[in-house]
Amino acid sequence: MEVPFEGGHLPALFRAGAERPLEADNPAYWFFDALISPRSCSTSGASRFWVKRGISCLVMDGPGTGEAIRFRGHYLRHDYEVAGSACVDYLKSGLMSIPGRSASSP
């Protein structure tokens, strides 16, 4: 999956919530990995907990991490909220919307 970001895309993995997959009012959260762990490591751990409870997860390689820096040239930046906003905009844009409800990962 690809999230539009500044003329390119950020790589992402999406897991639909188990109880209500891909419904418009399905709650969702997005998760940026740490600098030393690519998004592929997080999909088997933290997101499994939420998906089982019906909450969809968008797991991202943000600027400066994983595929985003290695293959797409998105370097680490001081205004990381720009990438976070791109994720929220993507989730709200259509199939995976979270109208009125959004929260970052704990």
GIHU-V765938 format. One record per backbone hydrogen bond with DSSP energy under -0.5 kcal/mol. CO is the residue of the C=O (numbers start at 1). NH is the residue of the N-H. E is the energy in kcal/mol with one decimal. If there is no record, write none. Layout:
# GIHU-V765938
co->CO nh->NH e->E
co->CO nh->NH e->E
This chain:
# GIHU-V765938
co->1 nh->12 e->-2.2
co->2 nh->4 e->-0.6
co->3 nh->10 e->-2.8
co->5 nh->8 e->-1.9
co->8 nh->5 e->-2.4
co->10 nh->3 e->-2.7
co->11 nh->61 e->-2.1
co->13 nh->59 e->-3.0
co->15 nh->57 e->-2.7
co->20 nh->23 e->-1.4
co->23 nh->26 e->-1.6
co->24 nh->99 e->-0.6
co->27 nh->56 e->-2.4
co->29 nh->58 e->-2.4
co->30 nh->105 e->-0.9
co->31 nh->60 e->-3.3
co->34 nh->37 e->-1.2
co->38 nh->41 e->-1.9
co->38 nh->42 e->-0.7
co->39 nh->42 e->-0.8
co->39 nh->43 e->-1.1
co->42 nh->45 e->-0.7
co->42 nh->47 e->-1.3
co->45 nh->48 e->-0.6
co->45 nh->49 e->-1.0
co->46 nh->49 e->-0.6
co->46 nh->50 e->-1.1
co->47 nh->51 e->-2.9
co->48 nh->52 e->-1.9
co->49 nh->53 e->-0.6
co->50 nh->53 e->-0.9
co->50 nh->55 e->-2.3
co->51 nh->18 e->-2.8
co->51 nh->54 e->-2.0
co->54 nh->56 e->-0.6
co->56 nh->29 e->-1.8
co->57 nh->15 e->-2.7
co->57 nh->59 e->-0.6
co->58 nh->31 e->-2.6
co->58 nh->60 e->-0.5
co->59 nh->13 e->-2.4
co->60 nh->33 e->-1.6
co->60 nh->62 e->-0.7
co->62 nh->65 e->-2.0
co->65 nh->68 e->-1.0
co->65 nh->69 e->-1.0
co->66 nh->69 e->-0.7
co->66 nh->70 e->-2.3
co->67 nh->71 e->-2.2
co->67 nh->72 e->-1.0
co->68 nh->74 e->-2.9
co->69 nh->73 e->-0.7
co->73 nh->75 e->-1.1
co->74 nh->64 e->-3.0
co->78 nh->80 e->-0.7
co->79 nh->82 e->-2.2
co->80 nh->83 e->-0.8
co->80 nh->84 e->-1.7
co->81 nh->85 e->-2.6
co->82 nh->86 e->-1.7
co->83 nh->87 e->-1.6
co->84 nh->88 e->-2.1
co->85 nh->89 e->-2.8
co->86 nh->90 e->-2.0
co->87 nh->91 e->-2.6
co->88 nh->92 e->-2.4
co->89 nh->93 e->-0.9
co->90 nh->93 e->-0.6
co->91 nh->94 e->-0.6
co->94 nh->97 e->-0.9
co->98 nh->101 e->-1.6
co->103 nh->30 e->-0.6
